[in-house]
Amino acid sequence: MNVLLIKSGKVDNCISADSVARAQQFYPEHLCLEQTGAEGIGYGYADGVFTEPPPPAPVIPADLTHLEFRRLFTSTEQEFCDELEATFESNALLSAAQKRTLRTGYKNFYAASKVDLADPAIPPVLGLYVALGILDAARPAQILMGVQP
């Protein structure tokens, strides 16, 4: 049988044992219960009820190549970004502040050997892309998490 080892309200381990009583002998500092369902390591336990563990924190990739960063955008988004990058200095629809945001973002992007998604210059550029209709409102968060479309 599988026996869950519970300590401080959390399943620490799941072991194979002849009985719950035998497991309790070897693990006196734990509450030992027979596994009866899908509950397992990481589950919470209180008042006879198991709760699923929280989902793991997303792993945000660090140090992407420029190509890997570019692949976080759809082909349509890439085309719009390329057009804007080529014309932003002369674009009459952009304010001086928007041009500064883009200039800083682009210079940082090309000066870096790798793209760090935690770079504070990236969110303002993505926010501006949303304001300009290049990206949907949900896309900056996806891009900053390294989620490919």
GIGIHU-V76761 format. One line per field, one symbol per residue. ss: DSSP state (@ for helix, = for strand, . for the rest). burial: I if it has 16 or more other ideal C-beta (glycine too) atoms within 10 Angstrom, else O. A space follows every 10 residues. Layout:
# GIGIHU-V76761
ss->???
burial->???
This chain:
# GIGIHU-V76761
ss->.======..= ======...@ @@@@@@.... ====...... ...===..== =......... ...=.@@@@@ ....@@@@@@ @@@@@@@@@@ .....@@@@@ @@@@@@@@@@ @...=....@ @@@@@@@@@@ @.......@@ @@@@.....
burial->OOIIIIOOOO IOOOOOIOOO OOIIOOIOOI IIIOIOOOIO OOIIIOOOOI OOOOOOOOOO OOOIOOOOIO OIIOOOIOOI IOOIOOOIOO OOOIOOOIOO IIOOIIOIIO OOOOIIIOOO OIIIIIOIIO OIOIIOOOII OIIIOIOOO
